[in-house]
Amino acid sequence: MKCECKKTENCFADSQSYEYRLPLSIEELSALLPEDWSQRRNLKLRRPVLIAERGGVQLKGVLESCIIKASFPEADWCAEKARFEAWLEETDV
């Protein structure tokens, strides 16, 4: 899957955040996430959101949007970011 990535500001201490513009909706992405990701949805909001987590990596996005924000833990953010991006590259859409 091809996507655009850019560094974003965050309010979380000890994390690196990046925004990914995907060629599919966040709802569609949630169906593709491996089983080791925990997923929560908040459907009560005006714009329902997905929050997915695995090993300190957190994904957040509006379900109908194609933009997801990924926060990587400071300790090994580079390796986790590379792992997430490798998974995106391998995912056929």
C-alpha positions in Angstrom: 0.0 0.0 0.0 1.4 3.4 -0.9 0.9 6.2 1.6 2.2 9.7 2.4 3.9 10.2 5.8 4.7 13.4 7.7 5.9 14.2 11.2 3.3 15.7 13.4 3.3 17.5 16.7 2.0 15.6 19.8 1.2 16.2 23.4 2.5 12.9 24.7 5.8 12.8 26.5 8.3 10.2 25.2 6.7 9.5 21.9 7.2 10.2 18.2 4.0 10.9 16.1 3.5 10.6 12.4 0.5 11.1 10.2 -0.2 8.7 7.3 -2.5 9.5 4.4 -3.8 6.1 3.2 -5.5 5.0 0.0 -8.4 3.5 2.1 -10.5 4.5 5.0 -9.5 3.8 8.6 -12.5 1.5 8.9 -11.0 -0.6 6.0 -7.6 -0.4 7.6 -9.0 -1.8 10.9 -10.1 -4.9 9.1 -6.5 -5.5 7.8 -4.7 -5.0 11.1 -3.2 -8.3 12.4 -4.8 -9.9 15.4 -2.1 -8.8 17.8 -3.4 -5.2 17.6 -6.0 -4.4 20.2 -8.8 -2.2 18.7 -11.4 0.1 20.3 -14.0 2.2 18.5 -15.8 5.2 19.9 -19.0 5.3 17.9 -20.7 7.9 20.2 -18.6 10.7 18.9 -19.9 13.0 16.1 -17.0 11.6 14.0 -16.5 7.9 15.2 -12.9 7.0 15.8 -10.6 3.9 15.9 -7.8 3.5 18.5 -5.5 0.5 17.9 -2.5 -0.4 20.0 0.3 -2.9 20.0 3.6 -2.9 22.0 3.5 0.8 22.7 2.5 1.8 19.2 -0.8 3.6 19.1 -2.9 4.4 16.0 -5.8 6.9 16.0 -8.1 7.9 13.3 -11.6 8.9 12.3 -13.3 5.8 10.8 -14.5 7.6 7.6 -11.2 9.4 7.1 -8.1 8.1 5.2 -5.6 9.8 7.7 -4.3 7.9 10.7 -2.0 9.2 13.4 0.7 6.8 14.6 2.5 7.4 17.9 5.7 5.4 18.4 7.4 4.9 21.9 10.5 7.0 22.3 12.7 4.1 23.3 12.6 2.3 20.0 10.5 4.6 17.8 12.7 4.2 14.7 12.5 0.4 14.7 8.7 0.4 15.4 8.1 3.0 12.7 10.1 0.9 10.2 8.1 -2.2 11.3 4.8 -0.4 10.8 5.8 1.0 7.5 7.0 -2.4 6.3 3.6 -3.8 7.2 1.9 -1.0 5.2 4.1 -1.7 2.2 3.3 -5.4 2.3 -0.4 -4.9 2.5 -2.1 -5.1 -0.9 -4.9 -2.6 -1.4 
